[in-house]
Amino acid sequence: MKWDTVEGNWRQFKGKVKAQWGKLTDEQLDVIAGKRTELSGKIQKVYGVTKEEAEKQIKHFEEANKDYHPKSSESTH
């Protein structure tokens, strides 16, 4: 999965991120706004893990969601 897909479709991925990292608040998710470095930083802070561990978790998330294809906004109209 390319991370720009997540960033470009943040509304669709936000629920998946919340399911993976339930301690992140909606406000924090809004600040993250699909930015990988922001997500990594919030995971480190909220969960008290190292940068390496946060990156490992994000890579696992990417692998688990590699086949997910968010619906384009055009198809929802």
PANUZA-541508 format. One record per atom (N, C-alpha, C): residue number from 1; residue in one letter; atom name; x, y, z. Coordinates in pm, whole numbers. Each point is the difference from the previous one (the first is absolute). Layout:
BEGIN
SITE   mivo   tordren   bati       c1       c2       c3
SITE    NUM         A     CA        X        Y        Z
...
END
This chain:
BEGIN
SITE   mivo   tordren   bati       c1       c2       c3
SITE      1         M      N       84     -117        0
SITE      1         M     CA      -84      117        0
SITE      1         M      C       89      123        0
SITE      2         K      N      -33       93      -84
SITE      2         K     CA       72      126        0
SITE      2         K      C      -67       93      100
SITE      3         W      N       81       65       82
SITE      3         W     CA      -57       83      105
SITE      3         W      C      -76      119      -57
SITE      4         D      N       33       46     -119
SITE      4         D     CA      -74      111      -58
SITE      4         D      C     -145      -39      -26
SITE      5         T      N      -28     -130      -14
SITE      5         T     CA     -138      -48      -11
SITE      5         T      C      -74       24      130
SITE      6         V      N       67      -25      112
SITE      6         V     CA      -61       24      131
SITE      6         V      C      -26      149       18
SITE      7         E      N      101       80      -28
SITE      7         E     CA      -14      145       20
SITE      7         E      C     -110       57      -89
SITE      8         G      N       -7      -47     -123
SITE      8         G     CA     -100       51      -93
SITE      8         G      C     -141      -47       29
SITE      9         N      N      -12     -105       79
SITE      9         N     CA     -130      -57       33
SITE      9         N      C      -16      -12      152
SITE     10         W      N       43      103       71
SITE     10         W     CA        7       -5      145
SITE     10         W      C     -134      -32       64
SITE     11         R      N     -109       54      -53
SITE     11         R     CA     -131      -28       60
SITE     11         R      C      -29     -149        4
SITE     12         Q      N       33      -71     -108
SITE     12         Q     CA      -25     -143       -3
SITE     12         Q      C       95      -77       91
SITE     13         F      N      124       45        9
SITE     13         F     CA       99      -71       81
SITE     13         F      C       -7       35      148
SITE     14         K      N      -59      113       32
SITE     14         K     CA       -5       47      139
SITE     14         K      C      -61     -105       92
SITE     15         G      N     -107      -65      -43
SITE     15         G     CA      -63     -104       81
SITE     15         G      C       91     -120       21
SITE     16         K      N       73      -36     -103
SITE     16         K     CA       94     -112       10
SITE     16         K      C      114       34       97
SITE     17         V      N       47      123       -6
SITE     17         V     CA      106       44       90
SITE     17         V      C      -52        1      144
SITE     18         K      N     -123       49       18
SITE     18         K     CA      -61        4      134
SITE     18         K      C      -17     -142       54
SITE     19         A      N      -37      -94      -87
SITE     19         A     CA      -16     -140       44
SITE     19         A      C      135      -59       41
SITE     20         Q      N      106       37      -70
SITE     20         Q     CA      134      -52       30
SITE     20         Q      C       59       65      125
SITE     21         W      N      -16      130       12
SITE     21         W     CA       58       75      111
SITE     21         W      C     -112       75       73
SITE     22         G      N      -77      -74       78
SITE     22         G     CA     -120       52       65
SITE     22         G      C       22      111      102
SITE     23         K      N      122       14       48
SITE     23         K     CA       26      107       97
SITE     23         K      C       11      137      -66
SITE     24         L      N       14        3     -132
SITE     24         L     CA        9      128      -70
SITE     24         L      C     -138       65       -3
SITE     25         T      N       -6      125       37
SITE     25         T     CA     -128       71        3
SITE     25         T      C      -36       50     -140
SITE     26         D      N     -125       37      -17
SITE     26         D     CA      -44       56     -128
SITE     26         D      C       78      128      -31
SITE     27         E      N       28       79      103
SITE     27         E     CA       77      122      -19
SITE     27         E      C      141      -32      -50
SITE     28         Q      N       63     -101       58
SITE     28         Q     CA      134      -40      -44
SITE     28         Q      C       -5      -52     -143
SITE     29         L      N     -104      -75      -33
SITE     29         L     CA      -14      -52     -137
SITE     29         L      C      -17      114      -99
SITE     30         D      N      -71      105       42
SITE     30         D     CA      -15      117      -88
SITE     30         D      C      134       69      -22
SITE     31         V      N       83        6      103
SITE     31         V     CA      134       61      -12
SITE     31         V      C       88      -86      -91
SITE     32         I      N      -10     -131       15
SITE     32         I     CA       79      -92      -83
SITE     32         I      C      -34       20     -147
SITE     33         A      N     -129        8      -31
SITE     33         A     CA      -49       30     -135
SITE     33         A      C       67      -85     -109
SITE     34         G      N       31     -125       33
SITE     34         G     CA       58      -90      -99
SITE     34         G      C      150        9      -16
SITE     35         K      N       64       85       78
SITE     35         K     CA      146       16      -11
SITE     35         K      C       69     -108       83
SITE     36         R      N       81      -79      -66
SITE     36         R     CA       66     -114       65
SITE     36         R      C       89       42      116
SITE     37         T      N       76      106      -16
SITE     37         T     CA       89       44      108
SITE     37         T      C      -80       47      121
SITE     38         E      N     -114       65      -25
SITE     38         E     CA      -86       42      112
SITE     38         E      C      -55     -122       73
SITE     39         L      N      -43     -100      -76
SITE     39         L     CA      -53     -123       61
SITE     39         L      C      107      -66       85
SITE     40         S      N      120      -10      -54
SITE     40         S     CA      110      -62       74
SITE     40         S      C       25       75      131
SITE     41         G      N        4      130       -6
SITE     41         G     CA       24       81      119
SITE     41         G      C     -109      -17      105
SITE     42         K      N     -125       -3      -44
SITE     42         K     CA     -111      -17       94
SITE     42         K      C        2     -139       63
SITE     43         I      N       32     -102      -79
SITE     43         I     CA       10     -135       56
SITE     43         I      C      109       -4      107
SITE     44         Q      N      114       63      -30
SITE     44         Q     CA      110        2       97
SITE     44         Q      C      -44       66      130
SITE     45         K      N      -66      114      -13
SITE     45         K     CA      -39       78      119
SITE     45         K      C     -110      -70       80
SITE     46         V      N     -107      -41      -69
SITE     46         V     CA     -116      -55       70
SITE     46         V      C       28     -139       56
SITE     47         Y      N       73      -81      -75
SITE     47         Y     CA       26     -137       43
SITE     47         Y      C      134      -18       71
SITE     48         G      N       82      104        2
SITE     48         G     CA      128       -8       70
SITE     48         G      C       96     -100      -61
SITE     49         V      N        4       -2     -135
SITE     49         V     CA       90      -92      -69
SITE     49         V      C      108       79      -73
SITE     50         T      N      102      -74      -42
SITE     50         T     CA      110       63      -74
SITE     50         T      C      -44       30     -143
SITE     51         K      N       79       81      -67
SITE     51         K     CA      -26       30     -141
SITE     51         K      C        2     -128      -82
SITE     52         E      N       94      -87       30
SITE     52         E     CA       13     -126      -72
SITE     52         E      C     -124      -86       17
SITE     53         E      N      -52       -6      122
SITE     53         E     CA     -122      -79       26
SITE     53         E      C     -120       61      -71
SITE     54         A      N      -11      131        2
SITE     54         A     CA     -110       67      -70
SITE     54         A      C        6      -30     -150
SITE     55         E      N      120        5      -57
SITE     55         E     CA       17      -30     -143
SITE     55         E      C      -36     -145      -29
SITE     56         K      N       37      -89       90
SITE     56         K     CA      -33     -142      -16
SITE     56         K      C     -152      -18       -1
SITE     57         Q      N      -69       68       89
SITE     57         Q     CA     -146       -9        6
SITE     57         Q      C      -64       56     -126
SITE     58         I      N       52      111      -50
SITE     58         I     CA      -54       60     -122
SITE     58         I      C       22      -93     -119
SITE     59         K      N      118      -61       -8
SITE     59         K     CA       26      -93     -109
SITE     59         K      C      -95     -119        6
SITE     60         H      N      -28      -47      120
SITE     60         H     CA      -97     -109       17
SITE     60         H      C     -138       45      -47
SITE     61         F      N      -39      121       34
SITE     61         F     CA     -127       57      -42
SITE     61         F      C       -8        8     -153
SITE     62         E      N      109       46      -60
SITE     62         E     CA        5        9     -147
SITE     62         E      C      -17     -138      -63
SITE     63         E      N       69      -98       54
SITE     63         E     CA       -8     -136      -55
SITE     63         E      C     -141      -57       17
SITE     64         A      N      -59       23      116
SITE     64         A     CA     -134      -52       26
SITE     64         A      C     -105       66      -88
SITE     65         N      N       27      121      -48
SITE     65         N     CA      -97       74      -81
SITE     65         N      C       43       17     -145
SITE     66         K      N       95      -79      -45
SITE     66         K     CA       55       19     -134
SITE     66         K      C     -103      -23     -110
SITE     67         D      N     -101      -81       26
SITE     67         D     CA     -101      -27     -101
SITE     67         D      C     -122       89       12
SITE     68         Y      N        1       91       97
SITE     68         Y     CA     -113       90       19
SITE     68         Y      C        6      112     -103
SITE     69         H      N     -108       17      -72
SITE     69         H     CA       -9      105     -101
SITE     69         H      C     -118       88       34
SITE     70         P      N       26      118       56
SITE     70         P     CA     -111       88       38
SITE     70         P      C      -81       42     -121
SITE     71         K      N     -128       18       23
SITE     71         K     CA      -87       47     -108
SITE     71         K      C       33      146      -28
SITE     72         S      N        3       35     -125
SITE     72         S     CA       25      139      -35
SITE     72         S      C     -124       82       35
SITE     73         S      N       21      127       23
SITE     73         S     CA     -111       87       37
SITE     73         S      C     -101       11     -115
SITE     74         E      N       47      -24     -123
SITE     74         E     CA      -89        8     -114
SITE     74         E      C     -103     -111        1
SITE     75         S      N       37     -119       48
SITE     75         S     CA      -93     -112       -3
SITE     75         S      C     -104        6      112
SITE     76         T      N       18       91       96
SITE     76         T     CA      -93       11      109
SITE     76         T      C     -110      101      -29
SITE     77         H      N        6       67     -114
SITE     77         H     CA     -102       99      -35
SITE     77         H      C     -105      -57      -88
END
